Amino acid sequence: MTASEECLSVRATRWEDWRNSARRLLISGAAPETIHWIDGRSKMGQRQSNLFAEESFDSGLDETQAASPAKQGVEPSASPFRVPKPYLNLARSVAHHRSPKRWELLYRLLWRITGGEKHLLTNAADADVHAVTQMEKSVRRDAHKMKAFVRFREIHDEGGPRFVAWHRPDHYTLELVADFFARRFDVMRWAILTPDESAFWDGKSLTFGTGAPRSDAPADDELEEVWKTYYANIFNPARIKLSAMRAEMPRKHWATMPETELIDDLVRNAPTRVETMIRHAEGGVSAKPYLPELSGSSTDAKLKQLRRAASVCEGCDLHGPATQTVFGVGNPNAKLVLVGEQPGDQEDLLGSPFIGPAGQLLDEVLQSVGLDREELYITNAVKHFKFKPTGKRRLHVKPAAREVAACRPWLESELDVIRPSMIVALGATAAKVLLGPAFRLLVERGQVHRSDHAKWTMATYHPSAILRVPNEETRQTMREAFAKDLQFAAEHYRMLP
């Protein structure tokens, strides 16, 4: 814009304002750099009554015969311009974004599209397209959060019961979702209050008013305890991902959501609840009915009784395809027990744990850190080999949670008989069995924990996981970390009385 050109100041509060102004400016040939858009939302005192008064912007921009963009002040010619439907849908959504820059961005895109860049929106690398797309995503996400986080509380007035909710959106999304609430709660009178505006439904029509502070909404009602009881019962502890939950449910919304009072306790007790769920999964499938009544005083005798009983276990479906049960082996009085995931192909054929490639790697590292395998007891969380046949080979398949849970009584019985001072879990499956389903191997590997079966319990990589890594550098890094963890365990083992 040259010094001789004037800058037009144009106020826009809502989509309709901007739509009408943009149409006039486009027809007159006003270039984006000659317009100063003023966001009326930022200083809006109250809503106008014609919020949903629809004009045909689609026909105004799609059908109107108007001038091609030209210098300001040029009379319109007979050349038409058309606006793609995707742009109109995008603009309607972005109009609800809180950024005061949205109006100038929308007009600049409109100017470019009608000025010859008709496929502009397909260019994701374009700075304007990227910016408007991010705005649209943010608005859509905020609208979704309003649907998810609005909580109504009951009050009574002269008309009977009414339900009021207060919510603080990131953008001006109330009018986008008001119809959703009107359809979903059409038989009750309700109000949704936000700092910017409010929506009211009387059972027949939807109206809007000014914003309201949180103090204008009730703090609780008689249904609060019922809702919290319901939430606690539908809460699925097995699906907890704290980082995702914090991202999806920001703390700024917690004050208006009664169930959030329960979250800390529910998360804290999640591991126990998950274990209970798993134990009762699939109709209670378990190896428990196959456990023998142990007799005798020596641990060796008791382990032999367990081994014989396990050889005929049909506590889960894995016993069918497997060649045999692979029970633990080693020193019955071991102070250190190593627990892996499940037997592999060679272990299944020969009936002993850790004798294949993974076992060879384990033996090499144990020797390097000064641990004698003959002094230890080595077993697996699952006693049967789960595999997928591919020609002549049988490929390892990770056992399902119900299969791990079904086999757990055997591992617990082994550990109850041996009563080790230390346990090293090899891999995530064994670690979750010993330390709970919330355990994360990549985060907590090498850290010492207290488990139900030993005061000193640590998890590290499974040797087979190291062998399966295709990248040589990564494989070497994992092997070094594995050796370092076992060296740490060896140092503590040598300190035992």
N, C-alpha and C positions, 0 to 999 in steps of 0.2 A: 504494500500500500504506500503510495507516495504521499508527500506532505500535503498535497492539494486535495487529496481524497478525505472525506469525512468518515468517521467510524460510527455506524449505527448501533445504538444500544437497544437491545430487544429483550424483554422480560418473558421468561417461560416458567410456569409453575408445575404444570402437568403435561402429559402427552398431548392432550387436545390443544393446549396453548401453543406448544412447540410446533405441532402439526400444521396448524393454520398459518402461523408466522413463517415457517419454513416454506410452505407452498407459495405464499406471496413473494417472499424474498427470491425464491428460485425463479419464479416467472419474471421478476424484475431484473434478474441477472446479477444479483448481489453476490459477490465472491466471498468465501469464508473469511478472508483476512480483513474484510471491511465491516465485519459484524462483531459486536461485543455482546455476548449472551449473558444475561443476568439471571441467576437462579432464584426464582421466587420462593422456592421451598424453604430456603435457609432462613427467611424472615417472615414466613407465612403466619399470620395471626389466626386465621380460621379458614375452614374449607368453604368453597363456593357450593351452592346447592346443585349445580349441574355437573357434578363429578362424572357421572356415567352418561351424560348426554352425548350420544354418538353422532358424529358427522361422518360423512363418507370420505375418509382420507384416502382409502384405497382408490376410489374413483378420482379423487382430487389429484393424486400423484400418478395413478396408472393411466387414466383416460384423458385428463385435461389437455387440450391443445394449448401449448405454451411455447415461449421462446427458449431456444437453446441457451445455456449459460453464456452470458456476454457481459460487456462492461455495464456497470450500474447506470441506469437511466435510459437504456436503449429500449425502444418500444418492442413488445412481443411480436414475433412473426408467426407463421403458420406451422413451424416445425414442432412436432410433438415430442414429449419425453415420457418414458415409462419407468416405473420403479419396480424392481423384482420383488415378488412376494416374500422371499427370505429376508430381504432388508426390512420390510415393514414389520414382520414378526420380531426380528431382532430389535428394531428401534422401539417397539411397544414395550418390550421387556426392559431394555436399558434405560428407558425414561424413568424407571422406578429406582435407579441406582442413586446413591447419596452423593456422588461426586458432582460438584457444580460444573465440571468440565464436560459432562455428558452431552450437553446441548450442542456445543461447538464441534465435538467429535462426530455426532450424528449428522450435523449439517455438512461438515467437510466430506464425510463419506457419501452423502446424498449428492453433493455437488460433483464429486468425482464420478459416481456411477452414471448420473445423467449427462455428464460431460464426455462420455465415450468409454469409460472403464466399466462396462456393463457386467463383466465377470469378476469385478474386484473382490467380492466376498469369498471367492474360491482361492485367493492368494493368501494362505495362512501366514506367510513370511512378511506381509506388509504390516508396517507398524500400526497404522490405524485399524486395520482388520484385527490384528492381535489384541489391541487395547479394547475394542468393542466386544470381542468374543470373551475376554476375561471378565468384563463388566457383566455380560449376559449370564455367564456361569455363576458369578457371585450373587446376582439377583435370584437366579433359579435355586441356588443352594439355600439362600436366606428364606425364600418362600417355603421350601421343603422343611426347614427348621421350625418355621412358625406352625405349620401343620402338625409337626411332631411334638413341639414343646408347649403349646398353649394348654393350660389347665384351667377349666372353669370351676368356680366355687359358687355355691348356692346362697342367694339372699332372698328375702321376702319383702314385697312392697304391696301397695294397694291392688295391684293386678295379679297378685299371687307370686309363685316362685319365679325367680329370674337368675340367670347364671352369668357371672362376670369373670373375665380373665384379664390379666395384665401381662404384656409381653414387650420386650425391648428388641426390635429387629435391627439389623445392621443397615438396612435400606428402607425405602418407602414401599414395602411389599404388602401392606395390609389390604389394599384394594385388589391386589392380585389374587389373594386367597380368600377374600370375604365370601365370594360365591360358593367356594368349597364348603365353608362352615354353614352357610345358609342351606345348602343341599343336605349336608350330613346331619345337622341339628335343626331340621325344619319345624319340628313340633314343639320346640321350646323357645322361650324368649332369652336372648343372650346379648352380651356386649363384650367386645374385645377392645381394650384400651391400650394405646401405645403412647410414647412421649410425643409423637408427631400428629397422630390422628386417631380417631376411634370409629368403630363400626357397630351398628345396632341392628338387631333383627327382632321384629315383634311377632314373628310367626307368619307374616304376609309379605313384608317389604323390607328392603335393606337400605339403611340411611347411614350417613357419615357425619361426624362432628370433629371438634378440635381434640388435640391430644390431652392426656391426663397423667398425673404423677401416679406412682405405684400405690401411694397411700389412699387413692380413690377406690382401689379394689379390695375386697375382703381378704383377710390373711388366711383363713381356713374355714371349713364347714364340717357338718356332721358326716359327710361321705369320705372325709380325708383318710380315716383309719381303715375304712373298707378298701379304698383304692390302694393303700400301702400294703395291706395284706395280700391283695390280688397281685400286686407287682412283685412282692417277695416270692410268691409261689410260681410265677411265670418266668422269673429271672433264671437264665441258663448259665450256670457257672462255667460250663465247658467252652463257652464261646467268648470268654473274657479276653479282650485285648485292650489293655489300659490306654495305650497311646491312641488307638483308634477311637476309644470311647471319649477321651478328652477332646479329640478333634471334632467328633460328631456332636458332643454335648458340652459346649463351653460352660465354664462355671458361672458366667454372667446370667445364665438362665436357671441356675439351680434354685435360686431363692423363691421362684414361683412354681417349682415342681416338687410336690410333697414327697415323691418317692426317692429324691436325692438324699434325704436324711438316712436312708437305709443303705446307700451304696458302699460306704466304707466297711460296714459290718459284712455285707454280702460278699464283697471282694476278699475280705480277710478270711472268710469261711469257705471260699470257693473250692480250694483243693479238697477239703473233706467232703463237700457235697458232690464233687465230680467223682471221687472214688466210690461214693455210695451209689451214684447213678450207674457207673460202669459195672459195679458188682451185681446190680439188678438188671442189667441190660440183657436183651435177648432171652427174656423169661428165666433169668437166673442161671444161665449156662455156666458151669464151673467144675473144676476138678475136685472140689471139696468132698463130694460123696465118695471119692476114691482114696481119700487119706486113711491110712491104717491107724489102729490104736497102737501106739509105740510102747514097747516093753524093753526091759534090760536097762543097764546102768551106763554102758559105754556109748559115746557118740558114734563110734564106728558101727555098732550094732543097729542103732536107730537109723543111721543113714542107709544101711543096707535094706532095712525094712521099707523105707521110703522109696528106694530105687526099685525094689521088686513091685511095689504097688503102682508106681508111676509107669511101669512097663506095659500095663494093660489099661492105662487111662484113656477114656473117651469123653473127656470133659468138654471138648470142642471139636470142630470138624477137621482140625489139622491132623488128627491121628490117622485119618483115612489114607491120604496120599503119601504120608511120610513112611519111611522104611521102618523106623523104630523110635522109641523115646530115647532122647539123649540127656541123661541125668548128669549132675555135677560129679567131679572127681577131684581127688587130692587129699591133703592132710585133714582128717576128721576133726583134729584139734587146732586147726589153723587160726592164727590171730588175724590174718589178712585174707579176705575173700574178694575175688574178682568176679563181677557179674556182667555178662554180655547180653546181647539181644536174643538170639536164637541160633541153633546149629546151622551150619552151612551144608553144602552138598556132600563133602567128604565126611564131615562129622555125622551126617545122617546115615551114611553107608557103613561107617566103622563104629558108631555108637559112643563116641567120646568127644567132649567139647574142645574147640580150639586146636585142631590138628591139621587143618588145611592151610592155605596161604596166610590167612589172618592169624592163625595160631603160630605160624613160623615167624611172622613179624613180631608178635607178642613175645615169643621166646627170645628173640634177638635183643629186644629192648629190656626185657627183664634181666637178662644176663649182663647187659651193659650197665645197669644201675645196681647190680649186686643182689638181686632178688632170686632166690632159688625156687623154681616152680614146684619142687617136691614139698616145700614147706607150706605152700599156699593151697587154697581150695578154689577151684574155678568152675563156674556154672553159668547158666543162662536164665533170663527171665521167662522165656518160652522154651519148652522142651521138645517141640516137634518142628521140623523144617518146613517152612512155607515157601512154595516155589511156583514158578510158571514154566511148564515144559516148552522148549523151543528146539525141535529136532532132537538131537542127542544130548543137548545140554538142559540143565534145570537152573533157571535164573532165580536168584533170591528175590522174595517179595516181602516187604515190611509187614509184620503182623498187625492186624486191626486191634483197636482198643479193647473190643470184647474178647479177643483171643488172648491178649496179654492179661486181661482181668481173669479169664477162666483159668489160666495157668498159674496165676499168682500164689495160690495156696501151696504149691510145691516149693517155690522159692522161699516163702515165709517159713515153711516147715524146716527146710535146710538151715536157714539162718537161725531159727529158734533152737535147733539142736546144736549147732556149732558155737553160737554166741560169740562171734568175732569181735575183736577190738576195733578193727578197721575194715572198711569196705571201699573198693574202687569200682564205680560203675563205668563200664565201657560202652559209650554211646548214649544217645538221647532216650531210647526206649527204656533201658535199665535205669537211667537216672530218674525218669519220671515215675517209675514204679517205686523207687526207694525214697525219692524226695518230693513227690507230688507232681501233678500234671501241670502246674504252673512253672516248673523248672525249665530254664532256657539254657541249653548247653553252650551255645556260642557266647552267652553273656556271663555265665557262672562257672564255666569250665575251670578246674584247678582250685576252686574255692572249697574250704572245708565246711561241712554242715553236720548237724546232728540228725540222724534218722531214727526210725523206730527200732532198728536192729543193731546200730553201732553209734557210739558217740562221735566217731571220726569217720565221716563219709564224704567221698570226693568223686567227681565225675570227670572223665576225659574222653577223647575221641575213641571210637571203635576202630580197631586195626583195619577192618575191611573197608571202612569209610575212607581211610587214608589210601588204600590200594586202588580204590575206584576213581580217585581224582585223576583226570586225564593230563592236567598241566604238571609238568615235572617240578617246576619251581614251587607251585602251591603244595604239591604232594610232599616235597622236602620240608617246607615250612611246617606243615601239619605234623610230620614225623618228629621234627625237633621239639614241637610243643608237647606231643605225646610223651616223648622221652623225658622231657623236663617235668611233666606231671608225675610220671612214675618214679623219677628220681626224688621228687618231693615226698611221695608216699614211702619210698624206701628209707629215707632219712628218719621219718617218724616211726616206721616199723622197727628200725634198729634201736629206738629209744624205749620200746615197750618192755615191761618187766618180764 
